[in-house]
Amino acid sequence: MSASGRVGVQRVRSPDGTPIGVRRSGSGRPAVFVHGSASDGRCWDAVIADLPPGIEAFVMDRRGRGLSAEDRADAYSMRAEAQDIAAVLEAAGEDAVIVAHSWGARCTLSAIADGARPSAAVLYEPLDSDNPRYDEAALDRLEDLERTAPDDEMLPMFFADVVGVPRDLVDGMPGGAEWTAASEARGTLERECRAWLRERVPYEALGAVPFPMTVLLGTRSPTGMADTARRIVEAAPDAELRPLEGQGHVAHLRRPELITAAIADLLRRI
């Protein structure tokens, strides 16, 4: 069922002055959506279209892309990302829930560790650096390619050597939605991967989280993501692990109804 109600764009000022663009639609309880790397807020379109009534979606474009392209590239940090998320949560209202994916979910955990308090959270496979697929040398090469190389040279390296997509699958990606989104996110890929390599999930801070969380985990996702998801659930007092049967890291694109079902069930919990 598609959301109905007002539709518009809002810009929220982050503490460092960066304007964060937010698409709003629907009416009811606010829900902030945070996308992952190599993407923008449009990755949530199918989920937003399937939301039940009574939810107002606040879909943010993370700094450096889309509606948030006015980015201070020299000041990038995970803390800045966390402050962006906290600012959008505050603008959405004190009863807002948050739904976040991948690197966006990792930055959301940083925001929570710094004191952001949504009323509940759905976190789909937050990334940790305990199981990196790459090293600093690979990121040095990606940084150079991201500045100077065409997509057909830079993106195969990003997807195969950094993300870990098998080469035979990478060969079929050009022209697809994920390829296009990564191309449009050029300028943000290396810096987010470098932060991922260096930053740790603040598990110790999750013991004080006073709201319910659902951690989504695809049953076909890599072991490292499963380890991180389970550690979050063990650390937070009111967190549950919800498997996404037969899915990997992009169920929000391929099976959006699984995400909306998780959101609806979490709202019933609160």
ZAGU-426306 format. One record per residue (C-alpha): x, y, z negated; residue in three letters. Coordinates in Angstrom, 3 decimals. Each point is the difference from the previous one (the first is absolute). Example, Ala and Ser with C-alpha at 12.3 -4.5 7.8 and 13.67 -1.06 7.14 Angstrom:
% ZAGU-426306
{{12.300 -4.500 -7.800} "ALA"} {{1.370 3.440 0.660} "SER"} 
//
This chain:
% ZAGU-426306
{{0.000 0.000 0.000} "MET"} {{1.535 3.295 0.952} "SER"} {{0.401 2.860 -2.430} "ALA"} {{-2.320 2.957 0.454} "SER"} {{-0.031 3.535 -1.314} "GLY"} {{2.343 2.886 0.463} "ARG"} {{3.047 -0.334 2.222} "VAL"} {{2.898 2.434 0.007} "GLY"} {{3.667 0.709 -0.547} "VAL"} {{1.510 1.334 -3.220} "GLN"} {{3.582 1.035 -0.685} "ARG"} {{1.373 -0.559 -3.478} "VAL"} {{3.158 1.827 -1.086} "ARG"} {{2.612 -2.295 -1.571} "SER"} {{2.160 1.396 -2.838} "PRO"} {{2.936 0.625 2.369} "ASP"} {{-2.274 1.992 2.323} "GLY"} {{-0.540 -2.661 2.664} "THR"} {{-3.569 0.038 1.363} "PRO"} {{-1.504 -3.493 -0.013} "ILE"} {{-2.814 -0.521 2.484} "GLY"} {{-3.028 -2.000 -1.116} "VAL"} {{-2.959 -1.213 2.065} "ARG"} {{-3.212 -0.125 -2.022} "ARG"} {{-3.126 -1.941 0.875} "SER"} {{-3.012 -1.444 -1.744} "GLY"} {{-1.480 0.994 -3.341} "SER"} {{0.104 -1.427 -3.495} "GLY"} {{2.836 -1.254 -2.149} "ARG"} {{3.350 1.246 1.385} "PRO"} {{2.514 -2.542 1.289} "ALA"} {{3.490 1.093 1.066} "VAL"} {{1.650 -2.107 2.757} "PHE"} {{3.803 -0.099 0.315} "VAL"} {{1.616 -1.605 3.060} "HIS"} {{3.340 -1.767 0.311} "GLY"} {{3.093 0.594 2.130} "SER"} {{-0.004 0.226 3.802} "ALA"} {{-3.607 1.132 -0.146} "SER"} {{-2.366 2.799 -0.932} "ASP"} {{-3.454 0.326 -1.527} "GLY"} {{-1.709 -1.273 3.149} "ARG"} {{1.047 -3.532 -0.944} "CYS"} {{-2.928 0.062 -2.461} "TRP"} {{-2.636 0.792 2.657} "ASP"} {{-1.474 -3.502 0.121} "ALA"} {{-0.101 -0.202 -3.810} "VAL"} {{-1.698 3.397 -0.279} "ILE"} {{-2.584 -1.037 2.598} "ALA"} {{-0.829 -3.085 -2.096} "ASP"} {{-0.268 1.723 -3.399} "LEU"} {{-3.232 -0.487 -1.946} "PRO"} {{-2.185 3.047 -0.720} "PRO"} {{0.866 2.253 -2.912} "GLY"} {{3.707 0.552 0.738} "ILE"} {{1.670 3.178 1.212} "GLU"} {{3.263 -0.856 1.746} "ALA"} {{3.039 2.283 -0.355} "PHE"} {{2.442 -1.361 2.604} "VAL"} {{3.382 1.677 -0.281} "MET"} {{2.765 0.185 2.581} "ASP"} {{3.213 -0.443 -1.936} "ARG"} {{2.643 2.696 0.445} "ARG"} {{1.750 0.149 3.343} "GLY"} {{-2.792 -1.084 2.322} "ARG"} {{-3.488 0.765 1.245} "GLY"} {{-1.773 2.684 -1.986} "LEU"} {{3.019 0.229 -2.337} "SER"} {{2.643 0.631 2.663} "ALA"} {{1.185 3.238 -1.663} "GLU"} {{2.552 -1.933 -1.999} "ASP"} {{3.133 1.068 -1.884} "ARG"} {{2.161 -2.786 1.417} "ALA"} {{3.014 1.144 -2.030} "ASP"} {{-1.906 -0.516 -3.248} "ALA"} {{-1.354 -3.515 0.561} "TYR"} {{-0.209 -2.298 -3.001} "SER"} {{-2.337 -2.572 -1.436} "MET"} {{-0.752 2.455 -2.809} "ARG"} {{-1.203 2.527 2.583} "ALA"} {{-2.255 -2.670 1.501} "GLU"} {{-1.322 -0.846 -3.476} "ALA"} {{-0.752 3.654 -0.650} "GLN"} {{-1.848 0.228 3.336} "ASP"} {{-2.209 -2.918 -1.019} "ILE"} {{-0.622 1.452 -3.449} "ALA"} {{-0.994 3.336 1.564} "ALA"} {{-2.534 -1.667 2.301} "VAL"} {{-1.386 -2.035 -2.908} "LEU"} {{-0.470 3.181 -1.993} "GLU"} {{-1.763 1.674 2.922} "ALA"} {{-2.289 -3.020 0.432} "ALA"} {{-1.191 0.119 -3.621} "GLY"} {{0.556 -1.722 -3.320} "GLU"} {{-2.133 -3.038 0.869} "ASP"} {{1.900 -0.719 3.234} "ALA"} {{1.213 -3.494 0.784} "VAL"} {{3.066 -0.583 2.172} "ILE"} {{0.588 -2.528 2.773} "VAL"} {{3.593 -0.286 1.214} "ALA"} {{2.037 -2.227 2.299} "HIS"} {{3.653 -1.057 0.225} "SER"} {{2.408 2.940 -0.444} "TRP"} {{-2.977 2.193 -0.830} "GLY"} {{-0.916 -2.424 -2.794} "ALA"} {{3.585 0.104 -1.256} "ARG"} {{-0.111 3.811 -0.096} "CYS"} {{-3.362 -0.247 -1.774} "THR"} {{1.620 -2.121 -2.713} "LEU"} {{2.610 2.729 -0.398} "SER"} {{-2.788 2.567 -0.353} "ALA"} {{-1.689 -2.167 -2.639} "ILE"} {{3.298 -0.379 -1.892} "ALA"} {{0.258 3.817 0.018} "ASP"} {{-3.477 0.349 -1.506} "GLY"} {{-2.496 0.026 2.886} "ALA"} {{-3.233 -1.533 -1.204} "ARG"} {{-2.541 -1.178 2.559} "PRO"} {{-3.042 -1.719 -1.437} "SER"} {{1.067 -3.240 1.727} "ALA"} {{2.424 -1.171 2.691} "ALA"} {{0.129 -2.489 2.854} "VAL"} {{3.647 -0.599 0.930} "LEU"} {{0.669 -2.057 3.123} "TYR"} {{3.497 -1.518 -0.129} "GLU"} {{2.094 2.790 -1.549} "PRO"} {{3.604 -0.191 1.185} "LEU"} {{2.960 -0.563 -2.288} "ASP"} {{3.725 -0.057 0.698} "SER"} {{0.680 -3.352 -1.698} "ASP"} {{-0.172 -1.781 3.363} "ASN"} {{1.403 2.388 2.636} "PRO"} {{0.170 -1.182 3.596} "ARG"} {{2.698 2.511 0.907} "TYR"} {{2.956 1.937 -1.390} "ASP"} {{1.305 3.573 0.149} "GLU"} {{1.926 -0.736 3.207} "ALA"} {{-3.215 -1.000 1.773} "ALA"} {{-1.643 3.199 -1.217} "LEU"} {{2.933 2.077 1.239} "ASP"} {{-0.603 -1.486 3.451} "ARG"} {{-3.759 0.559 -0.257} "LEU"} {{0.588 3.622 -1.000} "GLU"} {{2.125 0.549 3.097} "ASP"} {{-2.509 -1.744 2.291} "LEU"} {{-2.921 1.894 -1.517} "GLU"} {{1.718 3.287 0.873} "ARG"} {{1.226 -0.806 3.479} "THR"} {{-1.389 -3.202 1.548} "ALA"} {{-3.207 -0.616 1.951} "PRO"} {{-2.756 -2.113 -1.538} "ASP"} {{0.908 -3.084 2.016} "ASP"} {{3.410 -0.035 -1.689} "GLU"} {{-0.800 1.318 -3.480} "MET"} {{-3.255 -1.819 -0.781} "LEU"} {{1.192 -3.565 0.741} "PRO"} {{2.892 0.573 -2.394} "MET"} {{-2.374 1.393 -2.644} "PHE"} {{-2.543 -2.804 0.233} "PHE"} {{2.441 -2.905 0.407} "ALA"} {{3.041 0.976 -2.088} "ASP"} {{-1.649 2.095 -2.711} "VAL"} {{-3.615 -1.135 -0.307} "VAL"} {{0.822 -3.620 0.851} "GLY"} {{-2.503 -0.656 2.799} "VAL"} {{1.173 -2.999 2.081} "PRO"} {{1.576 1.063 3.280} "ARG"} {{-2.506 -1.916 2.118} "ASP"} {{-2.850 1.928 -1.637} "LEU"} {{1.815 3.321 0.375} "VAL"} {{0.163 -0.626 3.740} "ASP"} {{-3.804 0.103 0.132} "GLY"} {{-0.439 3.136 -2.110} "MET"} {{0.606 2.867 2.482} "PRO"} {{-3.226 1.856 0.694} "GLY"} {{-1.777 -1.471 -3.014} "GLY"} {{-1.432 1.956 -2.930} "ALA"} {{2.872 -0.774 -2.386} "GLU"} {{2.601 0.951 2.627} "TRP"} {{-1.764 3.290 0.728} "THR"} {{-0.355 0.829 -3.698} "ALA"} {{3.701 -0.649 -0.632} "ALA"} {{0.930 2.182 2.976} "SER"} {{-2.112 2.838 -1.378} "GLU"} {{1.647 -0.455 -3.421} "ALA"} {{3.473 0.591 1.467} "ARG"} {{2.016 2.114 -2.419} "GLY"} {{-1.407 -1.769 -3.077} "THR"} {{1.082 -3.611 0.555} "LEU"} {{3.629 0.019 -1.132} "GLU"} {{-0.547 2.254 -3.013} "ARG"} {{-2.816 -2.163 -1.389} "GLU"} {{1.966 -3.205 0.570} "CYS"} {{2.992 1.519 -1.779} "ARG"} {{-2.158 0.970 -2.981} "ALA"} {{-1.486 -3.506 0.002} "TRP"} {{3.488 -1.476 -0.167} "LEU"} {{0.987 2.139 -2.998} "ARG"} {{-3.139 0.392 -2.118} "GLU"} {{-1.413 -2.545 -2.423} "ARG"} {{-3.590 -0.641 -1.003} "VAL"} {{-0.505 1.479 -3.514} "PRO"} {{-1.410 -3.201 -1.461} "TYR"} {{0.695 1.152 -3.557} "GLU"} {{-2.304 3.022 0.452} "ALA"} {{-2.928 -2.132 1.164} "LEU"} {{-0.622 -1.347 -3.497} "GLY"} {{-1.590 3.341 -0.912} "ALA"} {{-2.351 0.169 2.999} "VAL"} {{-3.519 0.551 -1.418} "PRO"} {{-2.043 -0.809 3.123} "PHE"} {{-0.787 -3.165 1.971} "PRO"} {{2.080 -0.965 3.023} "MET"} {{-0.423 -2.544 2.756} "THR"} {{3.191 -1.116 1.740} "VAL"} {{-0.639 -1.447 3.468} "LEU"} {{2.332 -2.654 1.383} "LEU"} {{-0.190 -1.700 3.376} "GLY"} {{0.492 -3.747 -0.242} "THR"} {{2.283 0.203 3.069} "ARG"} {{2.124 2.864 -1.317} "SER"} {{3.702 -0.398 -0.858} "PRO"} {{1.057 -1.437 -3.348} "THR"} {{1.470 3.322 -1.139} "GLY"} {{-3.365 1.724 0.281} "MET"} {{-1.628 -2.799 -1.980} "ALA"} {{2.616 0.318 -2.757} "ASP"} {{-0.555 3.753 -0.242} "THR"} {{-3.793 -0.340 -0.065} "ALA"} {{0.133 -2.572 -2.795} "ARG"} {{2.423 2.076 -2.073} "ARG"} {{-2.346 3.007 0.236} "ILE"} {{-2.952 -2.106 -1.156} "VAL"} {{2.045 -1.388 -2.884} "GLU"} {{1.112 3.490 -1.076} "ALA"} {{-3.325 1.881 0.169} "ALA"} {{-2.603 -0.811 -2.677} "PRO"} {{-3.078 0.120 2.247} "ASP"} {{1.267 -1.187 3.374} "ALA"} {{-1.088 -2.933 2.105} "GLU"} {{1.569 -1.687 3.013} "LEU"} {{-2.332 -0.448 2.967} "ARG"} {{1.191 -2.225 2.841} "PRO"} {{-0.865 0.846 3.602} "LEU"} {{-0.338 -3.440 1.537} "GLU"} {{1.793 -0.491 3.306} "GLY"} {{1.236 3.587 0.085} "GLN"} {{3.379 1.701 -0.008} "GLY"} {{0.909 3.640 -0.490} "HIS"} {{-2.572 1.632 2.303} "VAL"} {{-3.405 -1.347 -1.016} "ALA"} {{-1.294 3.590 -0.129} "HIS"} {{0.414 0.023 3.800} "LEU"} {{-1.097 -3.564 0.766} "ARG"} {{-2.529 -0.863 -2.718} "ARG"} {{-1.154 3.333 -1.470} "PRO"} {{-3.013 -1.615 -1.647} "GLU"} {{2.380 -1.775 -2.407} "LEU"} {{1.255 3.367 -1.207} "ILE"} {{-3.462 1.521 -0.366} "THR"} {{-1.137 -3.066 -1.947} "ALA"} {{2.904 0.483 -2.415} "ALA"} {{-0.905 3.679 -0.405} "ILE"} {{-3.669 -0.817 -0.655} "ALA"} {{0.919 -2.663 -2.572} "ASP"} {{2.364 2.359 -1.811} "LEU"} {{-2.670 2.702 -0.154} "LEU"} {{-2.327 -2.527 -1.620} "ARG"} {{2.684 -0.658 -2.627} "ARG"} {{0.011 3.693 -1.017} "ILE"} 
//
